Amino acid sequence: MATKKSAQKAASTKAQVKAAKASGVSRSAKRTSASTSAAKASTSSSSKHAATSSRKAVTAGTANVTSTKAAKASTKTSTAAKNGAAPTVTISISAATAAKHLSDIDSNKRAYVPADGWILPPTKVKFTTGESVYDVLKTVTRAHGIQMESRYTPMYNAYYIKGINNLYEFDGGSASGWMYSVDGWFPNYGCSAYNSLKNGSTIKWQYTLELGADIGGSNY
């Protein structure tokens, strides 16, 4: 009888041990599973964060490139606007009358008279407000390599143009020389004194043989 009870007790003890082990394994498995799930969640979260950061970086980079392009475009537009705002005049230098009456020109100077009369065809140039006709003439002749000589006259406080392209006053007779007009008007004073040029004005330098009568300078 005692032996039977002992056997039953031993069997019960073994069953409890097995149950305890099974319970421990189950809890361990649950903990492992929970840890694995947490790790996966953490990894997923990190991946999502990294992807989000990457997208933000790409977006920021794109925004910076766009901003840089916009800034460059703005600079170009600004520069163009400034250039467009600069006042301009159209200036020309003609010895057409001398070309038509070449026999009246000093034989030593005829080679300086172009066949079509143009020493400088109508050319648009920029100028600074306040500059004179003389300033514009100096700028354009230097830029195009055209000879020009002037003389300052203290009495009139102005410069007088003696010669252009080696064609001088009196090379076509006692009434010959260079005259200028602005928008069709021939001022009766030195070109350095004319400093009220307007944007879009037309300056013409013409060689005359008759004190301007042959080039439309009847108002002179």
Number of C-alpha atoms within 10 A of each C-alpha: 6 7 8 9 10 11 12 12 12 12 12 12 12 12 12 12 12 12 12 12 12 12 12 12 12 12 12 12 12 12 12 12 12 12 12 12 12 12 12 12 12 12 12 12 12 12 12 12 12 12 12 12 12 12 12 12 12 12 12 12 12 12 12 12 12 12 12 12 12 12 12 12 12 12 12 12 12 12 12 11 11 10 11 10 10 13 16 20 20 19 22 19 24 23 25 20 19 25 20 13 11 17 11 14 20 15 11 9 15 19 13 15 22 15 15 13 19 16 21 18 13 16 14 16 15 16 19 14 14 12 15 19 25 20 16 22 20 16 14 18 17 12 9 9 9 14 13 17 15 13 11 13 11 8 6 11 12 16 18 19 21 16 19 24 19 17 26 19 19 17 21 25 14 11 13 19 23 23 23 24 20 19 13 14 15 18 16 11 15 20 21 19 16 17 14 11 22 16 16 14 16 19 25 23 19 25 29 26 25 16 18 21 12 13 15 14 18 11 11 14
